[in-house]
Amino acid sequence: MTRQLMCLAQVYGKKWTFIQQNYFPNITSEQLRLKSFQQEQKQKKYSEIANKAEKGLQLCDKEMQFLKTAYQEIKAIRIRFEQVKVNKLGIVQLEPLYLVFFNILSENNYIAEEEKRLQRILQKLDDKFNDITSTQSISFQ
């Protein structure tokens, strides 16, 4: 209501003293200006806080989306590793392996542990493949 009265006072400058004397006998025009200024400052502050919170939520959403896609790709890599088969002759048949390298954050222990586990599996597969190829190359000679 004070803002409406301030607008009225700006339009009808001559009537301001009448409005002030009748509706706000103990409040000066400086106090009213100060109140409206303080309210505007509070509103600016709250809008800035709301904007910062919105930006923070957007960053959190992006981070969660990144982590979800990283987890899905790790699951896909795990499935591809589990599709490695050994046929009747003992030859390792590898399904196509598509490895995706991630920029792994040190804070995210889960992805780091998955990467270590996948590296161990890959090392075991390399060892088995090398053992099988070395024994078969000897048997062909």
DRENSELO-973264 format. One record per atom (N, C-alpha, C): residue number from 1; y negated, z negated, x negated; atom name; residue in one letter. Coordinates in steps of 0.02 Angstrom, whole numbers, plus 50000, padded with zeros to 5 digits. Each point is the difference from the previous one (the first is absolute). Layout:
REM DRENSELO-973264
+-----+-------+-------+-------+------+------+
: pos :    py :    pz :    px : site : code :
+-----+-------+-------+-------+------+------+
: NUM :     Y :     Z :     X :   CA :    A :
...
+-----+-------+-------+-------+------+------+
END
This chain:
REM DRENSELO-973264
+-----+-------+-------+-------+------+------+
: pos :    py :    pz :    px : site : code :
+-----+-------+-------+-------+------+------+
:   1 : 50059 : 50000 : 49959 :    N :    M :
:   1 : 49941 : 50000 : 50041 :   CA :    M :
:   1 : 49937 : 50000 : 49957 :    C :    M :
:   2 : 50003 : 49966 : 49943 :    N :    T :
:   2 : 49941 : 49998 : 49957 :   CA :    T :
:   2 : 49985 : 50070 : 49973 :    C :    T :
:   3 : 50051 : 50039 : 49986 :    N :    R :
:   3 : 49989 : 50068 : 49976 :   CA :    R :
:   3 : 49966 : 50043 : 50054 :    C :    R :
:   4 : 50022 : 49991 : 50062 :    N :    Q :
:   4 : 49967 : 50036 : 50054 :   CA :    Q :
:   4 : 49927 : 49980 : 50006 :    C :    Q :
:   5 : 49988 : 49936 : 49993 :    N :    L :
:   5 : 49931 : 49976 : 50004 :   CA :    L :
:   5 : 49958 : 50026 : 49941 :    C :    L :
:   6 : 50032 : 50005 : 49941 :    N :    M :
:   6 : 49964 : 50027 : 49942 :   CA :    M :
:   6 : 49982 : 50073 : 50012 :    C :    M :
:   7 : 50045 : 50038 : 50030 :    N :    C :
:   7 : 49986 : 50070 : 50016 :   CA :    C :
:   7 : 49943 : 50005 : 50050 :    C :    C :
:   8 : 50004 : 49957 : 50051 :    N :    L :
:   8 : 49945 : 49999 : 50048 :   CA :    L :
:   8 : 49934 : 49984 : 49967 :    C :    L :
:   9 : 50003 : 49953 : 49953 :    N :    A :
:   9 : 49938 : 49979 : 49967 :   CA :    A :
:   9 : 49973 : 50057 : 49957 :    C :    A :
:  10 : 50045 : 50039 : 49969 :    N :    Q :
:  10 : 49976 : 50055 : 49960 :   CA :    Q :
:  10 : 49967 : 50054 : 50043 :    C :    Q :
:  11 : 50030 : 50012 : 50058 :    N :    V :
:  11 : 49972 : 50051 : 50045 :   CA :    V :
:  11 : 49936 : 49974 : 50032 :    C :    V :
:  12 : 50003 : 49941 : 50024 :    N :    Y :
:  12 : 49942 : 49970 : 50034 :   CA :    Y :
:  12 : 49972 : 49945 : 49956 :    C :    Y :
:  13 : 49967 : 50018 : 49947 :    N :    G :
:  13 : 49974 : 49952 : 49951 :   CA :    G :
:  13 : 49953 : 49949 : 50030 :    C :    G :
:  14 : 49962 : 50019 : 50049 :    N :    K :
:  14 : 49952 : 49954 : 50029 :   CA :    K :
:  14 : 50034 : 49945 : 50040 :    C :    K :
:  15 : 50059 : 50016 : 50027 :    N :    K :
:  15 : 50033 : 49951 : 50043 :   CA :    K :
:  15 : 50044 : 49951 : 49960 :    C :    K :
:  16 : 50004 : 50009 : 49934 :    N :    W :
:  16 : 50043 : 49958 : 49959 :   CA :    W :
:  16 : 49981 : 49927 : 50004 :    C :    W :
:  17 : 49937 : 49986 : 50000 :    N :    T :
:  17 : 49979 : 49930 : 50004 :   CA :    T :
:  17 : 50020 : 49970 : 50066 :    C :    T :
:  18 : 49998 : 50040 : 50053 :    N :    F :
:  18 : 50022 : 49975 : 50066 :   CA :    F :
:  18 : 50075 : 49985 : 49999 :    C :    F :
:  19 : 50039 : 50046 : 49973 :    N :    I :
:  19 : 50073 : 49990 : 49997 :   CA :    I :
:  19 : 50016 : 49939 : 49957 :    C :    I :
:  20 : 49966 : 49996 : 49943 :    N :    Q :
:  20 : 50013 : 49944 : 49954 :   CA :    Q :
:  20 : 49982 : 49934 : 50032 :    C :    Q :
:  21 : 49944 : 49997 : 50033 :    N :    Q :
:  21 : 49978 : 49937 : 50029 :   CA :    Q :
:  21 : 50044 : 49979 : 50059 :    C :    Q :
:  22 : 50023 : 50048 : 50039 :    N :    N :
:  22 : 50039 : 49982 : 50060 :   CA :    N :
:  22 : 50074 : 49989 : 49986 :    C :    N :
:  23 : 50030 : 50041 : 49956 :    N :    Y :
:  23 : 50072 : 49995 : 49989 :   CA :    Y :
:  23 : 50018 : 49959 : 49938 :    C :    Y :
:  24 : 49959 : 50001 : 49949 :    N :    F :
:  24 : 50014 : 49964 : 49938 :   CA :    F :
:  24 : 49938 : 49960 : 49980 :    C :    F :
:  25 : 49986 : 49947 : 50035 :    N :    P :
:  25 : 49938 : 49963 : 49984 :   CA :    P :
:  25 : 50002 : 49967 : 49931 :    C :    P :
:  26 : 50060 : 49981 : 49976 :    N :    N :
:  26 : 50003 : 49964 : 49936 :   CA :    N :
:  26 : 50018 : 50045 : 49941 :    C :    N :
:  27 : 50013 : 50064 : 50012 :    N :    I :
:  27 : 50023 : 50045 : 49947 :   CA :    I :
:  27 : 49944 : 50050 : 49984 :    C :    I :
:  28 : 49985 : 50006 : 49936 :    N :    T :
:  28 : 49948 : 50047 : 49979 :   CA :    T :
:  28 : 50030 : 50070 : 49990 :    C :    T :
:  29 : 49958 : 50049 : 49996 :    N :    S :
:  29 : 50024 : 50069 : 49990 :   CA :    S :
:  29 : 50034 : 50007 : 49932 :    C :    S :
:  30 : 49978 : 49964 : 49950 :    N :    E :
:  30 : 50033 : 50002 : 49935 :   CA :    E :
:  30 : 50071 : 49974 : 50004 :    C :    E :
:  31 : 50010 : 49947 : 50038 :    N :    Q :
:  31 : 50067 : 49973 : 50008 :   CA :    Q :
:  31 : 50045 : 50050 : 50036 :    C :    Q :
:  32 : 49973 : 50035 : 50050 :    N :    L :
:  32 : 50040 : 50050 : 50035 :   CA :    L :
:  32 : 50018 : 50058 : 49954 :    C :    L :
:  33 : 49952 : 50022 : 49960 :    N :    R :
:  33 : 50015 : 50054 : 49952 :   CA :    R :
:  33 : 50053 : 49978 : 49950 :    C :    R :
:  34 : 49993 : 49938 : 49977 :    N :    L :
:  34 : 50049 : 49973 : 49953 :   CA :    L :
:  34 : 50070 : 49997 : 50031 :    C :    L :
:  35 : 50003 : 49978 : 50063 :    N :    K :
:  35 : 50065 : 49998 : 50035 :   CA :    K :
:  35 : 50031 : 50069 : 50006 :    C :    K :
:  36 : 49960 : 50049 : 50021 :    N :    S :
:  36 : 50027 : 50067 : 50008 :   CA :    S :
:  36 : 50020 : 50029 : 49932 :    C :    S :
:  37 : 49961 : 49986 : 49948 :    N :    F :
:  37 : 50019 : 50022 : 49933 :   CA :    F :
:  37 : 50065 : 49969 : 49977 :    C :    F :
:  38 : 50008 : 49934 : 50012 :    N :    Q :
:  38 : 50062 : 49966 : 49982 :   CA :    Q :
:  38 : 50059 : 50028 : 50038 :    C :    Q :
:  39 : 49991 : 50016 : 50064 :    N :    Q :
:  39 : 50055 : 50029 : 50039 :   CA :    Q :
:  39 : 50019 : 50069 : 49973 :    C :    Q :
:  40 : 49950 : 50040 : 49981 :    N :    E :
:  40 : 50014 : 50065 : 49971 :   CA :    E :
:  40 : 50037 : 49993 : 49934 :    C :    E :
:  41 : 49981 : 49952 : 49959 :    N :    Q :
:  41 : 50034 : 49988 : 49936 :   CA :    Q :
:  41 : 50072 : 49979 : 50011 :    C :    Q :
:  42 : 50012 : 49956 : 50049 :    N :    K :
:  42 : 50068 : 49979 : 50016 :   CA :    K :
:  42 : 50041 : 50060 : 50023 :    C :    K :
:  43 : 49970 : 50042 : 50042 :    N :    Q :
:  43 : 50036 : 50058 : 50025 :   CA :    Q :
:  43 : 50017 : 50048 : 49943 :    C :    Q :
:  44 : 49953 : 50010 : 49954 :    N :    K :
:  44 : 50014 : 50042 : 49941 :   CA :    K :
:  44 : 50056 : 49971 : 49959 :    C :    K :
:  45 : 49998 : 49935 : 49989 :    N :    K :
:  45 : 50051 : 49966 : 49960 :   CA :    K :
:  45 : 50068 : 50008 : 50032 :    C :    K :
:  46 : 50004 : 49989 : 50066 :    N :    Y :
:  46 : 50064 : 50006 : 50035 :   CA :    Y :
:  46 : 50025 : 50072 : 49998 :    C :    Y :
:  47 : 49956 : 50048 : 50007 :    N :    S :
:  47 : 50022 : 50070 : 49997 :   CA :    S :
:  47 : 50024 : 50018 : 49931 :    C :    S :
:  48 : 49968 : 49974 : 49947 :    N :    E :
:  48 : 50024 : 50012 : 49932 :   CA :    E :
:  48 : 50069 : 49970 : 49989 :    C :    E :
:  49 : 50009 : 49939 : 50025 :    N :    I :
:  49 : 50065 : 49967 : 49994 :   CA :    I :
:  49 : 50053 : 50040 : 50037 :    C :    I :
:  50 : 49983 : 50024 : 50060 :    N :    A :
:  50 : 50048 : 50040 : 50039 :   CA :    A :
:  50 : 50017 : 50065 : 49964 :    C :    A :
:  51 : 49950 : 50032 : 49969 :    N :    N :
:  51 : 50013 : 50062 : 49963 :   CA :    N :
:  51 : 50045 : 49987 : 49940 :    C :    N :
:  52 : 49988 : 49945 : 49964 :    N :    K :
:  52 : 50042 : 49983 : 49943 :   CA :    K :
:  52 : 50072 : 49985 : 50022 :    C :    K :
:  53 : 50006 : 49965 : 50056 :    N :    A :
:  53 : 50067 : 49985 : 50025 :   CA :    A :
:  53 : 50036 : 50063 : 50020 :    C :    A :
:  54 : 49965 : 50047 : 50031 :    N :    E :
:  54 : 50030 : 50064 : 50020 :   CA :    E :
:  54 : 50023 : 50039 : 49939 :    C :    E :
:  55 : 49959 : 50002 : 49948 :    N :    K :
:  55 : 50019 : 50034 : 49938 :   CA :    K :
:  55 : 50061 : 49967 : 49968 :    C :    K :
:  56 : 50001 : 49933 : 50001 :    N :    G :
:  56 : 50058 : 49964 : 49973 :   CA :    G :
:  56 : 50063 : 50015 : 50038 :    C :    G :
:  57 : 49996 : 50004 : 50066 :    N :    L :
:  57 : 50058 : 50018 : 50041 :   CA :    L :
:  57 : 50024 : 50070 : 49985 :    C :    L :
:  58 : 49954 : 50047 : 49990 :    N :    Q :
:  58 : 50019 : 50068 : 49984 :   CA :    Q :
:  58 : 50036 : 50002 : 49932 :    C :    Q :
:  59 : 49975 : 49963 : 49951 :    N :    L :
:  59 : 50033 : 49998 : 49935 :   CA :    L :
:  59 : 50070 : 49969 : 50006 :    C :    L :
:  60 : 50006 : 49947 : 50041 :    N :    C :
:  60 : 50066 : 49969 : 50010 :   CA :    C :
:  60 : 50048 : 50050 : 50033 :    C :    C :
:  61 : 49975 : 50038 : 50049 :    N :    D :
:  61 : 50042 : 50050 : 50032 :   CA :    D :
:  61 : 50024 : 50053 : 49951 :    C :    D :
:  62 : 49954 : 50023 : 49956 :    N :    K :
:  62 : 50019 : 50049 : 49950 :   CA :    K :
:  62 : 50053 : 49972 : 49953 :    C :    K :
:  63 : 49989 : 49937 : 49978 :    N :    E :
:  63 : 50047 : 49968 : 49954 :   CA :    E :
:  63 : 50069 : 49992 : 50032 :    C :    E :
:  64 : 50001 : 49979 : 50064 :    N :    M :
:  64 : 50063 : 49992 : 50035 :   CA :    M :
:  64 : 50035 : 50067 : 50008 :    C :    M :
:  65 : 49963 : 50052 : 50015 :    N :    Q :
:  65 : 50029 : 50067 : 50006 :   CA :    Q :
:  65 : 50031 : 50022 : 49934 :    C :    Q :
:  66 : 49964 : 49987 : 49945 :    N :    F :
:  66 : 50027 : 50017 : 49934 :   CA :    F :
:  66 : 50065 : 49963 : 49986 :    C :    F :
:  67 : 50000 : 49934 : 50015 :    N :    L :
:  67 : 50061 : 49961 : 49988 :   CA :    L :
:  67 : 50057 : 50023 : 50044 :    C :    L :
:  68 : 49986 : 50018 : 50063 :    N :    K :
:  68 : 50053 : 50024 : 50044 :   CA :    K :
:  68 : 50029 : 50066 : 49975 :    C :    K :
:  69 : 49957 : 50047 : 49979 :    N :    T :
:  69 : 50027 : 50063 : 49974 :   CA :    T :
:  69 : 50038 : 49989 : 49935 :    C :    T :
:  70 : 49975 : 49955 : 49957 :    N :    A :
:  70 : 50036 : 49986 : 49938 :   CA :    A :
:  70 : 50069 : 49971 : 50016 :    C :    A :
:  71 : 50004 : 49954 : 50048 :    N :    Y :
:  71 : 50064 : 49971 : 50019 :   CA :    Y :
:  71 : 50047 : 50053 : 50029 :    C :    Y :
:  72 : 49973 : 50045 : 50042 :    N :    Q :
:  72 : 50042 : 50053 : 50029 :   CA :    Q :
:  72 : 50027 : 50046 : 49945 :    C :    Q :
:  73 : 49958 : 50016 : 49951 :    N :    E :
:  73 : 50022 : 50044 : 49947 :   CA :    E :
:  73 : 50051 : 49965 : 49955 :    C :    E :
:  74 : 49992 : 49936 : 49990 :    N :    I :
:  74 : 50050 : 49963 : 49961 :   CA :    I :
:  74 : 50066 : 49998 : 50037 :    C :    I :
:  75 : 49997 : 49991 : 50067 :    N :    K :
:  75 : 50062 : 50002 : 50039 :   CA :    K :
:  75 : 50032 : 50069 : 49995 :    C :    K :
:  76 : 49960 : 50053 : 50001 :    N :    A :
:  76 : 50027 : 50067 : 49995 :   CA :    A :
:  76 : 50032 : 50011 : 49932 :    C :    A :
:  77 : 49969 : 49974 : 49947 :    N :    I :
:  77 : 50030 : 50005 : 49933 :   CA :    I :
:  77 : 50066 : 49962 : 49998 :    C :    I :
:  78 : 50002 : 49941 : 50031 :    N :    R :
:  78 : 50061 : 49961 : 50001 :   CA :    R :
:  78 : 50056 : 50038 : 50036 :    C :    R :
:  79 : 49983 : 50031 : 50056 :    N :    I :
:  79 : 50050 : 50039 : 50036 :   CA :    I :
:  79 : 50024 : 50058 : 49957 :    C :    I :
:  80 : 49955 : 50033 : 49965 :    N :    R :
:  80 : 50020 : 50056 : 49957 :   CA :    R :
:  80 : 50045 : 49976 : 49943 :    C :    R :
:  81 : 49986 : 49941 : 49973 :    N :    F :
:  81 : 50043 : 49974 : 49947 :   CA :    F :
:  81 : 50069 : 49982 : 50028 :    C :    F :
:  82 : 50002 : 49975 : 50062 :    N :    E :
:  82 : 50064 : 49982 : 50030 :   CA :    E :
:  82 : 50040 : 50062 : 50018 :    C :    E :
:  83 : 49969 : 50059 : 50002 :    N :    Q :
:  83 : 50036 : 50061 : 50017 :   CA :    Q :
:  83 : 50035 : 50030 : 49939 :    C :    Q :
:  84 : 49993 : 49969 : 49943 :    N :    V :
:  84 : 50035 : 50024 : 49941 :   CA :    V :
:  84 : 50074 : 49988 : 50010 :    C :    V :
:  85 : 50040 : 50052 : 49990 :    N :    K :
:  85 : 50072 : 49995 : 50012 :   CA :    K :
:  85 : 50038 : 50022 : 49938 :    C :    K :
:  86 : 50061 : 49976 : 49996 :    N :    V :
:  86 : 50045 : 50023 : 49948 :   CA :    V :
:  86 : 50057 : 50037 : 50034 :    C :    V :
:  87 : 50011 : 50062 : 49980 :    N :    N :
:  87 : 50053 : 50038 : 50033 :   CA :    N :
:  87 : 50069 : 49983 : 49970 :    C :    N :
:  88 : 50052 : 50034 : 50022 :    N :    K :
:  88 : 50068 : 49984 : 49979 :   CA :    K :
:  88 : 50012 : 50008 : 49925 :    C :    K :
:  89 : 49963 : 50046 : 49970 :    N :    L :
:  89 : 50009 : 50011 : 49928 :   CA :    L :
:  89 : 49961 : 49950 : 49957 :    C :    L :
:  90 : 49962 : 49957 : 50033 :    N :    G :
:  90 : 49961 : 49951 : 49962 :   CA :    G :
:  90 : 49932 : 50026 : 49979 :    C :    G :
:  91 : 49980 : 50057 : 50027 :    N :    I :
:  91 : 49935 : 50027 : 49983 :   CA :    I :
:  91 : 49948 : 49973 : 50049 :    C :    I :
:  92 : 49946 : 49978 : 49973 :    N :    V :
:  92 : 49947 : 49972 : 50043 :   CA :    V :
:  92 : 49963 : 50058 : 50034 :    C :    V :
:  93 : 49997 : 49997 : 50065 :    N :    Q :
:  93 : 49961 : 50049 : 50037 :   CA :    Q :
:  93 : 49935 : 49967 : 50021 :    C :    Q :
:  94 : 49947 : 50027 : 49976 :    N :    L :
:  94 : 49935 : 49971 : 50015 :   CA :    L :
:  94 : 49967 : 50039 : 50056 :    C :    L :
:  95 : 49980 : 49964 : 50051 :    N :    E :
:  95 : 49957 : 50031 : 50050 :   CA :    E :
:  95 : 49932 : 50008 : 49967 :    C :    E :
:  96 : 49959 : 50045 : 50026 :    N :    P :
:  96 : 49933 : 50008 : 49968 :   CA :    P :
:  96 : 49961 : 49934 : 50001 :    C :    P :
:  97 : 49977 : 49980 : 49943 :    N :    L :
:  97 : 49961 : 49938 : 49995 :   CA :    L :
:  97 : 49927 : 50018 : 49991 :    C :    L :
:  98 : 49961 : 49974 : 50045 :    N :    Y :
:  98 : 49928 : 50011 : 49996 :   CA :    Y :
:  98 : 49968 : 49932 : 49987 :    C :    Y :
:  99 : 49976 : 49990 : 49941 :    N :    L :
:  99 : 49971 : 49935 : 49983 :   CA :    L :
:  99 : 49924 : 50003 : 50009 :    C :    L :
: 100 : 49975 : 49949 : 50030 :    N :    V :
: 100 : 49928 : 49995 : 50009 :   CA :    V :
: 100 : 49976 : 49941 : 49959 :    C :    V :
: 101 : 49950 : 50013 : 49959 :    N :    F :
: 101 : 49975 : 49946 : 49957 :   CA :    F :
: 101 : 49939 : 49969 : 50034 :    C :    F :
: 102 : 50001 : 49936 : 50003 :    N :    F :
: 102 : 49947 : 49963 : 50033 :   CA :    F :
: 102 : 49957 : 49964 : 49948 :    C :    F :
: 103 : 49939 : 49992 : 50018 :    N :    N :
: 103 : 49956 : 49956 : 49961 :   CA :    N :
: 103 : 50012 : 49930 : 50029 :    C :    N :
: 104 : 50042 : 49962 : 49967 :    N :    I :
: 104 : 50023 : 49937 : 50028 :   CA :    I :
: 104 : 49951 : 49944 : 49980 :    C :    I :
: 105 : 49978 : 49966 : 50050 :    N :    L :
: 105 : 49954 : 49944 : 49988 :   CA :    L :
: 105 : 50040 : 49940 : 49976 :    C :    L :
: 106 : 49971 : 49963 : 49953 :    N :    S :
: 106 : 50036 : 49943 : 49974 :   CA :    S :
: 106 : 50008 : 49945 : 50052 :    C :    S :
: 107 : 49954 : 49999 : 50051 :    N :    E :
: 107 : 50005 : 49949 : 50052 :   CA :    E :
: 107 : 50059 : 50012 : 50047 :    C :    E :
: 108 : 50020 : 50062 : 50006 :    N :    N :
: 108 : 50052 : 50016 : 50049 :   CA :    N :
: 108 : 50068 : 49995 : 49967 :    C :    N :
: 109 : 50030 : 49942 : 50004 :    N :    N :
: 109 : 50064 : 49987 : 49967 :   CA :    N :
: 109 : 50057 : 50039 : 50031 :    C :    N :
: 110 : 49997 : 50012 : 50064 :    N :    Y :
: 110 : 50056 : 50034 : 50034 :   CA :    Y :
: 110 : 50009 : 50070 : 49973 :    C :    Y :
: 111 : 49946 : 50038 : 49995 :    N :    I :
: 111 : 50005 : 50068 : 49975 :   CA :    I :
: 111 : 50021 : 50000 : 49927 :    C :    I :
: 112 : 49974 : 49953 : 49961 :    N :    A :
: 112 : 50018 : 49996 : 49929 :   CA :    A :
: 112 : 50074 : 49985 : 49993 :    C :    A :
: 113 : 50027 : 49955 : 50041 :    N :    E :
: 113 : 50071 : 49984 : 49997 :   CA :    E :
: 113 : 50042 : 50060 : 50020 :    C :    E :
: 114 : 49978 : 50036 : 50052 :    N :    E :
: 114 : 50037 : 50060 : 50021 :   CA :    E :
: 114 : 50000 : 50052 : 49944 :    C :    E :
: 115 : 49944 : 50007 : 49966 :    N :    E :
: 115 : 49997 : 50049 : 49946 :   CA :    E :
: 115 : 50048 : 49980 : 49944 :    C :    E :
: 116 : 50002 : 49936 : 49982 :    N :    K :
: 116 : 50046 : 49977 : 49948 :   CA :    K :
: 116 : 50072 : 50012 : 50020 :    C :    K :
: 117 : 50016 : 49985 : 50064 :    N :    R :
: 117 : 50068 : 50010 : 50024 :   CA :    R :
: 117 : 50019 : 50074 : 49998 :    C :    R :
: 118 : 49954 : 50043 : 50020 :    N :    L :
: 118 : 50013 : 50072 : 49999 :   CA :    L :
: 118 : 50007 : 50026 : 49929 :    C :    L :
: 119 : 49962 : 49972 : 49953 :    N :    Q :
: 119 : 50007 : 50021 : 49930 :   CA :    Q :
: 119 : 50068 : 49980 : 49973 :    C :    Q :
: 120 : 50024 : 49940 : 50019 :    N :    R :
: 120 : 50067 : 49979 : 49979 :   CA :    R :
: 120 : 50054 : 50046 : 50028 :    C :    R :
: 121 : 49993 : 50018 : 50064 :    N :    I :
: 121 : 50048 : 50046 : 50031 :   CA :    I :
: 121 : 49998 : 50067 : 49965 :    C :    I :
: 122 : 49941 : 50025 : 49986 :    N :    L :
: 122 : 49993 : 50064 : 49966 :   CA :    L :
: 122 : 50032 : 49997 : 49931 :    C :    L :
: 123 : 49991 : 49945 : 49964 :    N :    Q :
: 123 : 50030 : 49992 : 49934 :   CA :    Q :
: 123 : 50076 : 50000 : 50005 :    C :    Q :
: 124 : 50027 : 49964 : 50050 :    N :    K :
: 124 : 50073 : 50000 : 50009 :   CA :    K :
: 124 : 50026 : 50069 : 50016 :    C :    K :
: 125 : 49964 : 50037 : 50042 :    N :    L :
: 125 : 50021 : 50068 : 50016 :   CA :    L :
: 125 : 49998 : 50045 : 49938 :    C :    L :
: 126 : 49948 : 49993 : 49960 :    N :    D :
: 126 : 49996 : 50039 : 49938 :   CA :    D :
: 126 : 50058 : 49983 : 49954 :    C :    D :
: 127 : 50017 : 49936 : 49994 :    N :    D :
: 127 : 50056 : 49979 : 49958 :   CA :    D :
: 127 : 50065 : 50029 : 50025 :    C :    D :
: 128 : 50012 : 49995 : 50066 :    N :    K :
: 128 : 50062 : 50028 : 50029 :   CA :    K :
: 128 : 50003 : 50075 : 49989 :    C :    K :
: 129 : 49944 : 50034 : 50012 :    N :    F :
: 129 : 49999 : 50072 : 49992 :   CA :    F :
: 129 : 50013 : 50019 : 49928 :    C :    F :
: 130 : 49971 : 49964 : 49952 :    N :    N :
: 130 : 50011 : 50014 : 49929 :   CA :    N :
: 130 : 50072 : 49986 : 49981 :    C :    N :
: 131 : 50030 : 49946 : 50026 :    N :    D :
: 131 : 50070 : 49984 : 49985 :   CA :    D :
: 131 : 50045 : 50055 : 50027 :    C :    D :
: 132 : 49989 : 50021 : 50061 :    N :    I :
: 132 : 50044 : 50051 : 50030 :   CA :    I :
: 132 : 49992 : 50066 : 49964 :    C :    I :
: 133 : 49940 : 50020 : 49985 :    N :    T :
: 133 : 49990 : 50065 : 49965 :   CA :    T :
: 133 : 50027 : 49997 : 49929 :    C :    T :
: 134 : 49995 : 49943 : 49967 :    N :    S :
: 134 : 50025 : 49996 : 49931 :   CA :    S :
: 134 : 50076 : 50002 : 50000 :    C :    S :
: 135 : 50034 : 49966 : 50048 :    N :    T :
: 135 : 50073 : 50002 : 50002 :   CA :    T :
: 135 : 50025 : 50069 : 50021 :    C :    T :
: 136 : 49966 : 50032 : 50045 :    N :    Q :
: 136 : 50022 : 50066 : 50022 :   CA :    Q :
: 136 : 49987 : 50053 : 49947 :    C :    Q :
: 137 : 49947 : 49993 : 49962 :    N :    S :
: 137 : 49987 : 50049 : 49947 :   CA :    S :
: 137 : 50053 : 49993 : 49945 :    C :    S :
: 138 : 50024 : 49939 : 49988 :    N :    I :
: 138 : 50053 : 49990 : 49951 :   CA :    I :
: 138 : 50065 : 50030 : 50026 :    C :    I :
: 139 : 50015 : 49991 : 50064 :    N :    S :
: 139 : 50063 : 50025 : 50027 :   CA :    S :
: 139 : 50001 : 50076 : 50003 :    C :    S :
: 140 : 49942 : 50033 : 50005 :    N :    F :
: 140 : 49999 : 50073 : 50001 :   CA :    F :
: 140 : 50010 : 50029 : 49931 :    C :    F :
: 141 : 49987 : 49962 : 49947 :    N :    Q :
: 141 : 50008 : 50027 : 49932 :   CA :    Q :
: 141 : 50070 : 50001 : 49982 :    C :    Q :
+-----+-------+-------+-------+------+------+
END
